[in-house]
Amino acid sequence: MKLNKEFIIHNTGDECFLVPTGGAGFSGLVKGNRTLGAVLELLKTETGESEVIRNIRARFDVSEDTAAKDVKTVLDNLRKIGALDE
């Protein structure tokens, strides 16, 4: 899976924003924390869910369960707005 090219990532350090372009089919703004930013950065290139979980665990020193739950939530929400190419 990979982030749809119709979405642009903007990181401010503590916050992350996902902004759709005119062709995205979604109008709105997604605002999140550093975890969302890290997931979105990983999705700039083709990657799998298990790889994202592994990277989040290493970066934020969280348990497997916490990382898996958080990543699943992010991916489910990105799917809902059409931000993932799978």
C-alpha positions as CSV (number, residue, x, y, z in Angstrom):
1,M,0.0,0.0,0.0
2,K,1.0,3.6,-0.6
3,L,-0.3,7.1,0.1
4,N,-2.5,8.3,-2.8
5,K,-0.6,11.0,-4.9
6,E,-3.7,13.3,-4.5
7,F,-2.8,13.9,-0.9
8,I,0.0,16.1,0.5
9,I,1.7,15.7,3.9
10,H,2.6,18.8,6.0
11,N,4.5,18.2,9.2
12,T,5.0,21.0,11.8
13,G,6.9,18.9,14.3
14,D,4.3,18.1,16.8
15,E,1.3,18.1,14.4
16,C,0.8,16.5,11.0
17,F,-1.7,17.5,8.4
18,L,-2.9,15.5,5.4
19,V,-4.2,17.9,2.7
20,P,-6.2,16.6,-0.3
21,T,-5.6,18.2,-3.8
22,G,-8.5,19.0,-6.1
23,G,-8.5,15.5,-7.6
24,A,-8.7,13.6,-4.3
25,G,-12.4,13.2,-4.0
26,F,-12.2,14.2,-0.4
27,S,-12.7,17.7,0.9
28,G,-11.4,18.4,4.3
29,L,-8.2,18.3,6.3
30,V,-6.8,15.5,8.4
31,K,-5.0,16.7,11.5
32,G,-3.0,14.3,13.7
33,N,0.0,13.9,16.0
34,R,3.6,12.7,15.4
35,T,2.4,9.1,15.1
36,L,0.2,10.0,12.2
37,G,3.1,11.9,10.7
38,A,5.4,8.9,11.0
39,V,2.8,6.5,9.4
40,L,2.3,8.9,6.5
41,E,6.0,9.3,5.9
42,L,6.3,5.5,5.7
43,L,3.4,5.5,3.2
44,K,5.3,7.7,0.8
45,T,6.7,4.5,-0.6
46,E,5.1,1.1,-1.1
47,T,5.0,-0.7,2.3
48,G,3.0,-3.2,4.2
49,E,1.1,-2.9,7.5
50,S,3.5,-5.1,9.4
51,E,6.4,-3.0,8.3
52,V,4.6,0.2,9.4
53,I,3.9,-1.4,12.8
54,R,7.6,-2.5,13.2
55,N,8.8,1.1,12.4
56,I,6.3,2.7,14.8
57,R,7.3,0.3,17.6
58,A,11.0,1.2,17.1
59,R,10.4,4.9,16.8
60,F,8.0,5.4,19.7
61,D,9.0,2.5,22.0
62,V,5.5,1.1,22.3
63,S,4.2,-2.5,22.7
64,E,3.2,-4.6,19.7
65,D,-0.5,-4.4,20.7
66,T,-0.4,-0.6,21.0
67,A,1.4,-0.1,17.7
68,A,-0.9,-2.5,15.9
69,K,-4.0,-0.9,17.2
70,D,-2.8,2.7,16.4
71,V,-1.6,1.7,12.9
72,K,-4.9,-0.1,12.1
73,T,-6.9,3.0,13.2
74,V,-4.8,5.3,11.0
75,L,-5.0,2.9,8.0
76,D,-8.7,2.4,8.4
77,N,-9.3,6.1,8.5
78,L,-7.1,6.7,5.4
79,R,-9.0,4.1,3.5
80,K,-12.3,5.8,4.3
81,I,-11.2,9.0,2.7
82,G,-9.5,7.3,-0.3
83,A,-6.0,8.3,0.7
84,L,-4.5,4.8,0.2
85,D,-3.6,3.1,-3.0
86,E,-3.7,-0.7,-2.4
